[in-house]
Amino acid sequence: MTTSRDRGVPVQFDQYLTTCNLAAGTRTQYDRAALRWERWCWAHRIDPTSPAPLDVATFADTIPETHASRKAVQSALAHYFRWAGRQDAPEQAIRVPRKPRRQARPLTRDELGRLKNGAILVGGRKGLAVLIGMYLNARRTEIAWMESGALVAGHVTWQRAKTGDITTLPAHPVLEDAWRQHLRDHPGGRYLFPGDRGRPHVSPTTVWEWIRDVGSVCGVRLTPHQLRHSWATYTLQATRDARAVQEAMAHRDLGTTAGYTEVSEGQLQELVDAIDW
């Protein structure tokens, strides 16, 4: 290994990752995994670019035995070995547990009703952030960088954090009223929620805290992502249109959407009632 950063991942590997059209966060994650791999190899006097599969399997024992952890390292090393010119895919020696089935965690309708009323009562940035999560299924990152001018002619348009896709959804009247009131109270500025100390917008962590605070006022324990789970579950139950829900959530795979939804007892009964041979 030649050029390195403080005996870290070679600069050439980092440059290689930039050519793979990976998101910045993914590149950082792969850099860290490759650095961890190289340090382990140096400690065991192994050339990190030409290990035996057994070496890779032994290294895997240092990684938490979860699907997410091992799959991330396996993917990072796949890039690393391709960059190093390996053709035999030694990263496959990392055993990746089966991916657990996603469990939907929607709030109850009663909780959502209390949360909506609480958000309107609290008002301000906190209340509006909750309503955006409830009515647009926006992630906390997307709420943090939501632009003031995203609401036009009764529709909200914004960019998805994970895919970069542009989503446009009709604004629910409750959300539209709160949004316009917020703009009257805080006119000007590109972002709906400007940050402090010169930052262009608030951080996703701040949005998480706002949503948690409003939930606490309403007696509802929740995370921002539960608003997304709730949106998916109840819109699917109401419309029975999985394709529309998938499109609105900007999921590339319908199976991902299914993981966000919870089937009601009524839907199960309808399935049984539909069986008439």
LODRENBA-242714 format. One record per atom (N, C-alpha, C): residue number from 1; residue in three letters; atom name; y, z, x. Coordinates in steps of 0.05 Angstrom, whole numbers. Atoms other than C-alpha are relative to their C-alpha. Example, Ala and Ser with C-alpha at 12.3 -4.5 7.8 and 13.67 -1.06 7.14 Angstrom:
BEGIN
   resi   resn   name       yy       zz       xx
      1    ala      N      -24        0       18
      1    ala     CA      -90      156      246
      1    ala      C       24        0       18
      2    ser      N      -24       -1      -16
      2    ser     CA      -21      143      273
      2    ser      C       22       14      -15
# end
This chain:
BEGIN
   resi   resn   name       yy       zz       xx
      1    met      N      -23        0       17
      1    met     CA        0        0        0
      1    met      C       25        0       18
      2    thr      N      -23        3      -18
      2    thr     CA       67      -20       30
      2    thr      C       24       14      -11
      3    thr      N      -25      -12       11
      3    thr     CA      133       -9       -6
      3    thr      C       -7       20      -22
      4    ser      N        5      -20       20
      4    ser     CA      132       56      -45
      4    ser      C       25       17       -4
      5    arg      N      -22      -18        6
      5    arg     CA      180      105      -77
      5    arg      C       -9       28        4
      6    asp      N        7      -28       -5
      6    asp     CA      171      173      -45
      6    asp      C      -31        3       -3
      7    arg      N       29        0        2
      7    arg     CA       97      158      -38
      7    arg      C       -9       -1      -29
      8    gly      N        7        3       28
      8    gly     CA       96      139     -110
      8    gly      C      -11      -28       -6
      9    val      N       10       26        8
      9    val     CA       77       77     -148
      9    val      C       15      -22       14
     10    pro      N      -14       22      -14
     10    pro     CA       93       13     -109
     10    pro      C       20      -14      -17
     11    val      N      -21       13       15
     11    val     CA      157      -21     -129
     11    val      C      -11      -26      -12
     12    gln      N       11       25       10
     12    gln     CA      118      -86     -136
     12    gln      C      -15        3      -26
     13    phe      N       15       -4       25
     13    phe     CA       74      -56     -190
     13    phe      C       20        4      -23
     14    asp      N      -20       -4       21
     14    asp     CA      135      -33     -229
     14    asp      C       13      -27       -8
     15    gln      N      -11       26        6
     15    gln     CA      164     -103     -223
     15    gln      C      -20      -17      -15
     16    tyr      N       20       15       14
     16    tyr     CA       98     -132     -246
     16    tyr      C        0        8      -30
     17    leu      N        0       -9       27
     17    leu     CA      101      -89     -309
     17    leu      C       23      -12      -16
     18    thr      N      -22       11       14
     18    thr     CA      169     -117     -326
     18    thr      C       -5      -29       -9
     19    thr      N        7       28        8
     19    thr     CA      138     -187     -330
     19    thr      C      -21       -1      -23
     20    cys      N       21       -1       20
     20    cys     CA       86     -163     -381
     20    cys      C       11        4      -29
     21    asn      N      -13       -4       26
     21    asn     CA      136     -157     -439
     21    asn      C       -7       26      -13
     22    leu      N        6      -27       11
     22    leu     CA      122      -83     -447
     22    leu      C       26       15       -6
     23    ala      N      -23      -17        6
     23    ala     CA      170      -34     -478
     23    ala      C        6       18       23
     24    ala      N       -9      -17      -23
     24    ala     CA      210        9     -430
     24    ala      C      -17       26        1
     25    gly      N       16      -25        1
     25    gly     CA      173       72     -454
     25    gly      C      -28       -4        9
     26    thr      N       27        5       -9
     26    thr     CA      106       40     -443
     26    thr      C       -2       -5       30
     27    arg      N       -1        4      -29
     27    arg     CA      125       18     -373
     27    arg      C        1       26       15
     28    thr      N       -3      -27      -12
     28    thr     CA      146       89     -356
     28    thr      C      -27       15       -1
     29    gln      N       26      -14        4
     29    gln     CA       80      116     -384
     29    gln      C      -21      -12       20
     30    tyr      N       19       13      -18
     30    tyr     CA       40       65     -342
     30    tyr      C        6        7       29
     31    asp      N       -8       -8      -27
     31    asp     CA       80       81     -280
     31    asp      C      -11       28        7
     32    arg      N        9      -28       -5
     32    arg     CA       64      155     -287
     32    arg      C      -30        1        3
     33    ala      N       29        0       -2
     33    ala     CA      -10      141     -299
     33    ala      C       -9      -11       27
     34    ala      N        7       12      -26
     34    ala     CA      -13       96     -238
     34    ala      C        6       19       23
     35    leu      N       -7      -19      -21
     35    leu     CA       22      149     -196
     35    leu      C      -21       22        1
     36    arg      N       21      -21        1
     36    arg     CA      -28      201     -219
     36    arg      C      -26      -10       12
     37    trp      N       24       12      -12
     37    trp     CA      -85      154     -201
     37    trp      C        2       -2       30
     38    glu      N       -3        3      -29
     38    glu     CA      -57      140     -132
     38    glu      C       -1       27       15
     39    arg      N        1      -26      -13
     39    arg     CA      -46      213     -116
     39    arg      C      -28       12        1
     40    trp      N       28       -9        0
     40    trp     CA     -117      229     -136
     40    trp      C      -16      -15       21
     41    cys      N       14       16      -21
     41    cys     CA     -143      173      -92
     41    cys      C        7        9       28
     42    trp      N       -8       -9      -27
     42    trp     CA     -102      196      -32
     42    trp      C      -13       26        6
     43    ala      N       12      -26       -5
     43    ala     CA     -129      266      -41
     43    ala      C      -30       -2        6
     44    his      N       29        4       -4
     44    his     CA     -200      239      -41
     44    his      C       -6      -22       20
     45    arg      N        3       20      -21
     45    arg     CA     -188      187       14
     45    arg      C      -14      -25      -11
     46    ile      N       10       25       13
     46    ile     CA     -201      128      -32
     46    ile      C       23      -19       -1
     47    asp      N      -20       21        3
     47    asp     CA     -163       62      -31
     47    asp      C        4       -4      -30
     48    pro      N       -4        2       29
     48    pro     CA     -132       62     -101
     48    pro      C       -3      -28      -11
     49    thr      N        3       27       10
     49    thr     CA     -136      -14     -105
     49    thr      C      -28      -10        1
     50    ser      N       27       10       -1
     50    ser     CA     -210      -19      -90
     50    ser      C      -20       23       -3
     51    pro      N       18      -22        5
     51    pro     CA     -247       41     -120
     51    pro      C      -27      -10      -11
     52    ala      N       26        5       14
     52    ala     CA     -320       41     -142
     52    ala      C        3       10      -29
     53    pro      N       -1      -10       27
     53    pro     CA     -330       50     -217
     53    pro      C       -5       30       -2
     54    leu      N        6      -29        1
     54    leu     CA     -359      119     -203
     54    leu      C       25       16        7
     55    asp      N      -25      -14       -7
     55    asp     CA     -292      138     -170
     55    asp      C       18        1      -25
     56    val      N      -17        0       23
     56    val     CA     -255      117     -233
     56    val      C      -10       19      -21
     57    ala      N       12      -18       19
     57    ala     CA     -304      155     -277
     57    ala      C        5       29        8
     58    thr      N       -5      -28      -10
     58    thr     CA     -295      218     -234
     58    thr      C       29        7       -5
     59    phe      N      -29       -5        5
     59    phe     CA     -219      211     -239
     59    phe      C        4        5      -29
     60    ala      N       -3       -3       29
     60    ala     CA     -226      206     -315
     60    ala      C       -6       29       -8
     61    asp      N        5      -27        7
     61    asp     CA     -253      277     -315
     61    asp      C       24       18        2
     62    thr      N      -25      -16       -2
     62    thr     CA     -182      301     -298
     62    thr      C       18       -5      -23
     63    ile      N      -16        7       23
     63    ile     CA     -155      270     -362
     63    ile      C      -10       13      -25
     64    pro      N       10      -12       25
     64    pro     CA     -157      306     -429
     64    pro      C      -18      -19      -15
     65    glu      N       20       17       14
     65    glu     CA     -216      280     -469
     65    glu      C        9       -6      -29
     66    thr      N      -10        8       26
     66    thr     CA     -175      252     -526
     66    thr      C        3      -31        1
     67    his      N       -3       29        1
     67    his     CA     -170      180     -550
     67    his      C       26       -9       12
     68    ala      N      -27        8       -9
     68    ala     CA      -95      176     -538
     68    ala      C        3        2       30
     69    ser      N       -4       -4      -29
     69    ser     CA      -96      205     -468
     69    ser      C      -16      -20       17
     70    arg      N       17       17      -17
     70    arg     CA     -154      166     -441
     70    arg      C        5      -30       -4
     71    lys      N       -6       29        5
     71    lys     CA     -136      100     -475
     71    lys      C       25       -8       15
     72    ala      N      -25        6      -14
     72    ala     CA      -66      104     -445
     72    ala      C       -5       -4       30
     73    val      N        6        3      -29
     73    val     CA      -93      115     -375
     73    val      C      -17      -24        5
     74    gln      N       17       23       -3
     74    gln     CA     -146       62     -384
     74    gln      C       17      -26        0
     75    ser      N      -17       24        2
     75    ser     CA      -93       11     -405
     75    ser      C       18       -2       24
     76    ala      N      -18        1      -23
     76    ala     CA      -47       31     -348
     76    ala      C      -16      -10       25
     77    leu      N       16        9      -24
     77    leu     CA     -103       22     -296
     77    leu      C       -9      -28       -3
     78    ala      N        6       28        3
     78    ala     CA     -122      -44     -327
     78    ala      C       22      -18       11
     79    his      N      -23       15      -11
     79    his     CA      -52      -69     -310
     79    his      C        1        4       31
     80    tyr      N       -1       -6      -29
     80    tyr     CA      -56      -35     -242
     80    tyr      C      -20      -17       15
     81    phe      N       21       15      -15
     81    phe     CA     -121      -68     -222
     81    phe      C        5      -30       -2
     82    arg      N       -7       29        1
     82    arg     CA      -98     -136     -247
     82    arg      C       22       -6       20
     83    trp      N      -21        4      -20
     83    trp     CA      -36     -128     -205
     83    trp      C      -11       -1       28
     84    ala      N       12       -2      -26
     84    ala     CA      -80     -110     -146
     84    ala      C      -20      -22        6
     85    gly      N       18       22       -4
     85    gly     CA     -123     -171     -156
     85    gly      C      -30        5       -6
     86    arg      N       28       -6        6
     86    arg     CA     -186     -137     -180
     86    arg      C       -9      -16      -24
     87    gln      N       10       17       22
     87    gln     CA     -230     -180     -226
     87    gln      C      -22       14      -16
     88    asp      N       24      -11       13
     88    asp     CA     -286     -132     -245
     88    asp      C        6       23      -20
     89    ala      N       -8      -19       20
     89    ala     CA     -246      -86     -292
     89    ala      C      -12       28        4
     90    pro      N       12      -27       -4
     90    pro     CA     -265      -18     -261
     90    pro      C       11       21      -19
     91    glu      N      -11      -20       18
     91    glu     CA     -220       17     -312
     91    glu      C      -19        5      -24
     92    gln      N       19       -4       22
     92    gln     CA     -277        8     -362
     92    gln      C      -19       24        5
     93    ala      N       16      -24       -6
     93    ala     CA     -311       66     -326
     93    ala      C       11       25      -14
     94    ile      N      -12      -22       14
     94    ile     CA     -263      111     -364
     94    ile      C      -11        0      -29
     95    arg      N       11       -1       27
     95    arg     CA     -299      134     -427
     95    arg      C       22       10      -19
     96    val      N      -21       -6       20
     96    val     CA     -251      133     -486
     96    val      C      -13        9      -26
     97    pro      N       11       -9       26
     97    pro     CA     -270      175     -547
     97    pro      C        9      -17      -23
     98    arg      N       -8       15       23
     98    arg     CA     -269      142     -614
     98    arg      C       27        9      -11
     99    lys      N      -26       -7       11
     99    lys     CA     -200      139     -645
     99    lys      C       -4       16      -26
    100    pro      N        3      -16       25
    100    pro     CA     -195      194     -698
    100    pro      C       14      -15      -24
    101    arg      N      -12       12       24
    101    arg     CA     -181      171     -769
    101    arg      C       27       14       -6
    102    arg      N      -27      -12        6
    102    arg     CA     -107      180     -785
    102    arg      C       -1       14      -27
    103    gln      N       -1      -15       25
    103    gln     CA      -97      233     -838
    103    gln      C       28        0      -11
    104    ala      N      -26        0       13
    104    ala     CA      -41      222     -887
    104    ala      C        9       28       -6
    105    arg      N      -11      -27        5
    105    arg     CA        5      282     -895
    105    arg      C       25       -1      -17
    106    pro      N      -23        2       18
    106    pro     CA       50      267     -954
    106    pro      C        7       27      -11
    107    leu      N       -9      -24       15
    107    leu     CA       92      321     -986
    107    leu      C       -8       -4      -30
    108    thr      N        5        2       29
    108    thr     CA       78      337    -1059
    108    thr      C       25      -10      -14
    109    arg      N      -24       10       15
    109    arg     CA      123      308    -1112
    109    arg      C       20       23       -5
    110    asp      N      -18      -23        4
    110    asp     CA      150      378    -1125
    110    asp      C       17        5       25
    111    glu      N      -15       -4      -25
    111    glu     CA      168      386    -1052
    111    glu      C       21      -21        5
    112    leu      N      -19       22       -4
    112    leu     CA      201      318    -1050
    112    leu      C       24        3      -19
    113    gly      N      -22       -5       19
    113    gly     CA      242      335    -1112
    113    gly      C       19       21       11
    114    arg      N      -17      -22      -10
    114    arg     CA      266      400    -1081
    114    arg      C       15      -10       25
    115    leu      N      -12       10      -25
    115    leu     CA      280      364    -1015
    115    leu      C       23      -19       -6
    116    lys      N      -21       18        8
    116    lys     CA      321      310    -1049
    116    lys      C       24       16      -10
    117    asn      N      -22      -16       10
    117    asn     CA      363      361    -1087
    117    asn      C       13       16       22
    118    gly      N      -11      -15      -22
    118    gly     CA      371      403    -1025
    118    gly      C       17      -17       19
    119    ala      N      -15       18      -17
    119    ala     CA      394      343     -984
    119    ala      C       27       -7      -12
    120    ile      N      -26        6       14
    120    ile     CA      447      326    -1036
    120    ile      C       18       24        1
    121    leu      N      -16      -25       -1
    121    leu     CA      469      399    -1038
    121    leu      C       11        5       27
    122    val      N       -9       -5      -27
    122    val     CA      473      406     -963
    122    val      C       20      -21        8
    123    gly      N      -19       21       -6
    123    gly     CA      507      339     -956
    123    gly      C        4       -5       30
    124    gly      N       -6        5      -27
    124    gly     CA      539      316     -892
    124    gly      C      -21      -17       15
    125    arg      N       19       16      -16
    125    arg     CA      499      286     -835
    125    arg      C      -29        9       -4
    126    lys      N       27       -9        4
    126    lys     CA      439      330     -846
    126    lys      C      -12      -10      -26
    127    gly      N       10        9       25
    127    gly     CA      432      313     -919
    127    gly      C       -5      -30       -1
    128    leu      N        3       29       -1
    128    leu     CA      442      238     -907
    128    leu      C      -24       -8       17
    129    ala      N       23        6      -17
    129    ala     CA      390      238     -851
    129    ala      C      -26        3      -16
    130    val      N       24       -4       17
    130    val     CA      339      267     -899
    130    val      C       -4      -22      -20
    131    leu      N        2       20       21
    131    leu     CA      354      217     -953
    131    leu      C       -8      -27       12
    132    ile      N        8       25      -13
    132    ile     CA      348      159     -904
    132    ile      C      -30        0        6
    133    gly      N       29       -2       -5
    133    gly     CA      279      184     -884
    133    gly      C      -16       -2      -26
    134    met      N       14        0       26
    134    met     CA      259      194     -957
    134    met      C        0      -28      -13
    135    tyr      N       -2       24       16
    135    tyr     CA      283      128     -985
    135    tyr      C       -3      -26       16
    136    leu      N        3       24      -17
    136    leu     CA      277       80     -925
    136    leu      C      -24        1       18
    137    asn      N       23       -4      -18
    137    asn     CA      215      107     -890
    137    asn      C        7       -5       30
    138    ala      N       -9        4      -27
    138    ala     CA      256      105     -826
    138    ala      C       -9       22       18
    139    arg      N        7      -20      -20
    139    arg     CA      232      140     -763
    139    arg      C       25       15        9
    140    arg      N      -23      -16       -8
    140    arg     CA      276      194     -733
    140    arg      C       16      -15       21
    141    thr      N      -15       16      -20
    141    thr     CA      294      147     -675
    141    thr      C       17      -20      -14
    142    glu      N      -15       20       14
    142    glu     CA      316       94     -724
    142    glu      C       23       13      -16
    143    ile      N      -22      -14       13
    143    ile     CA      357      145     -763
    143    ile      C       22        7       20
    144    ala      N      -19       -8      -20
    144    ala     CA      390      167     -699
    144    ala      C       19      -23        8
    145    trp      N      -17       23       -8
    145    trp     CA      414       97     -682
    145    trp      C        8      -18      -23
    146    met      N       -8       16       23
    146    met     CA      427       73     -753
    146    met      C       31       -6        1
    147    glu      N      -28        7       -2
    147    glu     CA      493       35     -755
    147    glu      C       14        3      -27
    148    ser      N      -16       -5       24
    148    ser     CA      549       49     -804
    148    ser      C        0      -24      -19
    149    gly      N       -2       24       16
    149    gly     CA      551      -23     -827
    149    gly      C      -27      -11       -9
    150    ala      N       27        9        8
    150    ala     CA      476      -26     -842
    150    ala      C       -3       -4      -30
    151    leu      N        1        2       29
    151    leu     CA      489      -18     -916
    151    leu      C       19      -21       -9
    152    val      N      -16       22       10
    152    val     CA      513      -83     -946
    152    val      C      -11      -10      -26
    153    ala      N        8       11       26
    153    ala     CA      510     -105    -1018
    153    ala      C      -25       13      -11
    154    gly      N       23      -15       12
    154    gly     CA      461      -51    -1038
    154    gly      C      -25       -2       16
    155    his      N       23        1      -18
    155    his     CA      413      -65     -980
    155    his      C        6       11       27
    156    val      N       -3      -11      -27
    156    val     CA      402      -31     -913
    156    val      C      -17      -16       19
    157    thr      N       13       16      -20
    157    thr     CA      384      -71     -852
    157    thr      C        1       14       27
    158    trp      N        0      -13      -26
    158    trp     CA      362      -40     -787
    158    trp      C      -24       -9       17
    159    gln      N       21        8      -18
    159    gln     CA      317      -50     -726
    159    gln      C      -21       22        3
    160    arg      N       22      -19       -3
    160    arg     CA      249      -17     -721
    160    arg      C       -3        8       30
    161    ala      N        1      -10      -28
    161    ala     CA      239       27     -659
    161    ala      C      -24      -10       15
    162    lys      N       24        6      -15
    162    lys     CA      168        9     -642
    162    lys      C       -4      -30        5
    163    thr      N        6       29       -2
    163    thr     CA      165      -66     -655
    163    thr      C       25      -17        5
    164    gly      N      -24       15       -2
    164    gly     CA      238      -87     -653
    164    gly      C        5      -18      -24
    165    asp      N       -3       16       24
    165    asp     CA      228     -120     -721
    165    asp      C       25        8      -16
    166    ile      N      -22       -6       17
    166    ile     CA      287     -124     -768
    166    ile      C      -10        4      -29
    167    thr      N        9       -7       28
    167    thr     CA      275      -90     -836
    167    thr      C       25        1      -18
    168    thr      N      -21       -2       20
    168    thr     CA      318      -99     -898
    168    thr      C      -13       10      -26
    169    leu      N       10      -12       25
    169    leu     CA      305      -55     -959
    169    leu      C       23        6      -19
    170    pro      N      -20       -8       20
    170    pro     CA      343      -44    -1024
    170    pro      C        6       30        3
    171    ala      N       -8      -28       -2
    171    ala     CA      382       22    -1022
    171    ala      C       -3       13      -27
    172    his      N        3      -16       25
    172    his     CA      362       73    -1075
    172    his      C       28       10       -7
    173    pro      N      -27      -10        8
    173    pro     CA      424       94    -1115
    173    pro      C        7       27       11
    174    val      N       -6      -27      -12
    174    val     CA      418      166    -1090
    174    val      C        8       -3       29
    175    leu      N       -7        4      -28
    175    leu     CA      418      142    -1018
    175    leu      C       27      -15        3
    176    glu      N      -25       15       -2
    176    glu     CA      474       92    -1030
    176    glu      C       24       17       -5
    177    asp      N      -23      -17        6
    177    asp     CA      520      144    -1061
    177    asp      C        5       19       23
    178    ala      N       -4      -18      -23
    178    ala     CA      508      193    -1003
    178    ala      C       11      -15       24
    179    trp      N       -9       16      -23
    179    trp     CA      518      138     -951
    179    trp      C       30       -7       -3
    180    arg      N      -28        7        4
    180    arg     CA      584      115     -981
    180    arg      C       18       24        1
    181    gln      N      -16      -24       -2
    181    gln     CA      609      186     -988
    181    gln      C        3        8       29
    182    his      N       -1       -7      -29
    182    his     CA      592      198     -914
    182    his      C       20      -18       14
    183    leu      N      -19       18      -13
    183    leu     CA      632      136     -894
    183    leu      C       29        6       -9
    184    arg      N      -27       -8        8
    184    arg     CA      691      160     -935
    184    arg      C        9       25       16
    185    asp      N       -7      -24      -15
    185    asp     CA      688      227     -899
    185    asp      C        3       -5       30
    186    his      N        0        6      -29
    186    his     CA      676      196     -831
    186    his      C        3      -30        5
    187    pro      N       -4       29       -3
    187    pro     CA      707      126     -829
    187    pro      C        1       -8       29
    188    gly      N       -1       11      -27
    188    gly     CA      702       81     -768
    188    gly      C      -24        7       16
    189    gly      N       22       -6      -18
    189    gly     CA      653       79     -712
    189    gly      C      -24      -19       -5
    190    arg      N       22       19        3
    190    arg     CA      593       34     -699
    190    arg      C      -24       15      -13
    191    tyr      N       25      -14        9
    191    tyr     CA      539       87     -711
    191    tyr      C        6       20      -23
    192    leu      N       -2      -18       23
    192    leu     CA      528      127     -774
    192    leu      C        3       29        9
    193    phe      N       -1      -27      -11
    193    phe     CA      517      190     -733
    193    phe      C        8        0       30
    194    pro      N       -9        1      -27
    194    pro     CA      560      188     -670
    194    pro      C       -9       25       16
    195    gly      N        8      -23      -16
    195    gly     CA      538      232     -612
    195    gly      C       23       15       11
    196    asp      N      -21      -16      -13
    196    asp     CA      576      285     -575
    196    asp      C        2       -8       30
    197    arg      N       -4        4      -28
    197    arg     CA      603      282     -504
    197    arg      C       -2      -29        9
    198    gly      N        0       28       -7
    198    gly     CA      612      207     -504
    198    gly      C      -25      -15       -6
    199    arg      N       24       14        6
    199    arg     CA      542      191     -527
    199    arg      C        5      -18      -25
    200    pro      N       -5       18       23
    200    pro     CA      541      131     -575
    200    pro      C      -11       10      -27
    201    his      N       12      -10       25
    201    his     CA      496      165     -626
    201    his      C      -16       25        7
    202    val      N       15      -24       -4
    202    val     CA      457      229     -636
    202    val      C      -28       -7       10
    203    ser      N       27        5      -10
    203    ser     CA      388      238     -606
    203    ser      C      -20        4      -22
    204    pro      N       22       -4       20
    204    pro     CA      322      234     -645
    204    pro      C       -7       29       -4
    205    thr      N        6      -29        3
    205    thr     CA      312      308     -630
    205    thr      C       20       13      -19
    206    thr      N      -20      -11       18
    206    thr     CA      377      324     -666
    206    thr      C       -8       -6      -29
    207    val      N        8        8       27
    207    val     CA      353      285     -727
    207    val      C      -24       17       -9
    208    trp      N       23      -16        6
    208    trp     CA      287      323     -724
    208    trp      C        9       28       -9
    209    glu      N      -11      -27        6
    209    glu     CA      326      389     -725
    209    glu      C       14        0      -27
    210    trp      N      -14        2       25
    210    trp     CA      370      366     -783
    210    trp      C      -20        0      -23
    211    ile      N       20        2       22
    211    ile     CA      309      348     -826
    211    ile      C      -14       26       -3
    212    arg      N       13      -26        1
    212    arg     CA      275      413     -808
    212    arg      C       18       20      -14
    213    asp      N      -19      -19       12
    213    asp     CA      338      452     -827
    213    asp      C        2       -3      -30
    214    val      N       -2        5       29
    214    val     CA      345      419     -895
    214    val      C      -26        9      -14
    215    gly      N       25       -8       11
    215    gly     CA      271      430     -907
    215    gly      C       -2       31       -3
    216    ser      N        1      -30        1
    216    ser     CA      279      504     -891
    216    ser      C       17       10      -23
    217    val      N      -17       -8       22
    217    val     CA      336      510     -941
    217    val      C      -15       -3      -27
    218    cys      N       14        6       25
    218    cys     CA      290      480     -994
    218    cys      C      -27       13       -2
    219    gly      N       26      -13        0
    219    gly     CA      229      521     -975
    219    gly      C      -22      -20        5
    220    val      N       20       20       -5
    220    val     CA      193      459     -950
    220    val      C       -4       -3       30
    221    arg      N        5        4      -29
    221    arg     CA      160      457     -881
    221    arg      C       -9      -29        4
    222    leu      N        6       28       -3
    222    leu     CA      159      386     -857
    222    leu      C        8      -10       28
    223    thr      N       -9       15      -24
    223    thr     CA      167      337     -799
    223    thr      C       12      -26      -10
    224    pro      N      -11       25        9
    224    pro     CA      207      273     -803
    224    pro      C      -21      -21       -7
    225    his      N       20       20        6
    225    his     CA      143      232     -802
    225    his      C      -13        4      -27
    226    gln      N       12       -5       26
    226    gln     CA      118      266     -865
    226    gln      C       16      -14      -22
    227    leu      N      -15       15       19
    227    leu     CA      175      232     -901
    227    leu      C      -10      -29       -2
    228    arg      N       11       28       -2
    228    arg     CA      146      165     -878
    228    arg      C      -28        0      -14
    229    his      N       26       -2       13
    229    his     CA       76      187     -900
    229    his      C        4        1      -31
    230    ser      N       -5       -3       29
    230    ser     CA      104      207     -968
    230    ser      C        9      -26      -12
    231    trp      N      -11       26       10
    231    trp     CA      142      142     -977
    231    trp      C      -23      -20       -4
    232    ala      N       22       18        1
    232    ala     CA       79      102     -962
    232    ala      C      -19        7      -23
    233    thr      N       20       -9       20
    233    thr     CA       33      143    -1007
    233    thr      C       10       -6      -29
    234    tyr      N       -9        1       27
    234    tyr     CA       77      144    -1069
    234    tyr      C        9      -29       -8
    235    thr      N       -7       28        7
    235    thr     CA      103       72    -1065
    235    thr      C      -26      -16       -5
    236    leu      N       25       15        4
    236    leu     CA       31       47    -1059
    236    leu      C      -13        8      -26
    237    gln      N       11       -9       25
    237    gln     CA        8       90    -1117
    237    gln      C       16      -12      -24
    238    ala      N      -16       10       22
    238    ala     CA       66       64    -1159
    238    ala      C       -3      -30       -3
    239    thr      N       -1       29        2
    239    thr     CA       62      -10    -1142
    239    thr      C      -28      -13        3
    240    arg      N       27       10       -7
    240    arg     CA      -12      -19    -1120
    240    arg      C        2      -26       17
    241    asp      N       -4       24      -17
    241    asp     CA       16      -72    -1072
    241    asp      C        1        8       29
    242    ala      N        3       -8      -28
    242    ala     CA      -10      -55    -1003
    242    ala      C       15      -19       19
    243    arg      N      -14       20      -18
    243    arg     CA       19     -119     -973
    243    arg      C       30        6        0
    244    ala      N      -28       -6        1
    244    ala     CA       89     -101     -997
    244    ala      C        7       25       16
    245    val      N       -5      -25      -15
    245    val     CA       84      -31     -969
    245    val      C       -3       -5       30
    246    gln      N        3        6      -28
    246    gln     CA       59      -58     -903
    246    gln      C       25      -14       11
    247    glu      N      -24       15       -8
    247    glu     CA      118     -106     -899
    247    glu      C       24       19        2
    248    ala      N      -23      -18        0
    248    ala     CA      168      -51     -916
    248    ala      C       -1       20       23
    249    met      N        3      -19      -22
    249    met     CA      139       -5     -862
    249    met      C       -1      -14       27
    250    ala      N        0       16      -25
    250    ala     CA      139      -62     -810
    250    ala      C      -25        5       16
    251    his      N       25       -3      -14
    251    his     CA       66      -52     -794
    251    his      C      -12      -28        4
    252    arg      N       13       26       -6
    252    arg     CA       31     -110     -760
    252    arg      C      -28       -1      -12
    253    asp      N       27       -2        9
    253    asp     CA      -37      -86     -785
    253    asp      C       -1       16      -26
    254    leu      N        3      -14       26
    254    leu     CA      -54      -67     -857
    254    leu      C      -15       26        3
    255    gly      N       15      -25       -5
    255    gly     CA     -102      -15     -829
    255    gly      C       18       22        8
    256    thr      N      -19      -21       -8
    256    thr     CA      -44       22     -799
    256    thr      C       14       11      -25
    257    thr      N      -13       -9       25
    257    thr     CA      -10       25     -867
    257    thr      C      -19       18      -15
    258    ala      N       20      -16       15
    258    ala     CA      -74       52     -898
    258    ala      C       -2       28       11
    259    gly      N        1      -27      -12
    259    gly     CA      -73      110     -849
    259    gly      C       23       18       -8
    260    tyr      N      -23      -16        9
    260    tyr     CA       -6      132     -877
    260    tyr      C       -2        8      -29
    261    thr      N        1       -4       29
    261    thr     CA      -28      133     -949
    261    thr      C      -23       18       -8
    262    glu      N       20      -17       11
    262    glu     CA      -67      182     -991
    262    glu      C       -7       -9      -28
    263    val      N        9        9       26
    263    val     CA     -109      161    -1050
    263    val      C       -1       23      -19
    264    ser      N       -1      -21       20
    264    ser     CA      -98      201    -1113
    264    ser      C      -26        2      -15
    265    glu      N       24       -3       16
    265    glu     CA     -152      229    -1157
    265    glu      C       -1      -20      -23
    266    gly      N       -2       20       21
    266    gly     CA     -127      183    -1212
    266    gly      C      -10      -28        9
    267    gln      N        9       26      -11
    267    gln     CA     -138      122    -1168
    267    gln      C      -30       -1        4
    268    leu      N       29       -1       -4
    268    leu     CA     -208      144    -1151
    268    leu      C      -14       -2      -27
    269    gln      N       13        2       26
    269    gln     CA     -224      153    -1225
    269    gln      C        2      -28      -11
    270    glu      N       -3       27       10
    270    glu     CA     -197       84    -1240
    270    glu      C      -21      -18       14
    271    leu      N       21       15      -14
    271    leu     CA     -245       56    -1187
    271    leu      C      -27        3      -14
    272    val      N       25       -6       13
    272    val     CA     -303       90    -1221
    272    val      C       -1      -13      -28
    273    asp      N       -2       11       27
    273    asp     CA     -280       68    -1291
    273    asp      C       -2      -31        1
    274    ala      N        0       29       -2
    274    ala     CA     -274       -4    -1266
    274    ala      C      -28      -11        4
    275    ile      N       27        9       -5
    275    ile     CA     -349       -7    -1251
    275    ile      C      -14       -3      -27
    276    asp      N       13        5       25
    276    asp     CA     -379      -40    -1312
    276    asp      C      -18      -24        4
    277    trp      N       18       22       -6
    277    trp     CA     -439      -81    -1293
    277    trp      C      -11      -12      -26
# end
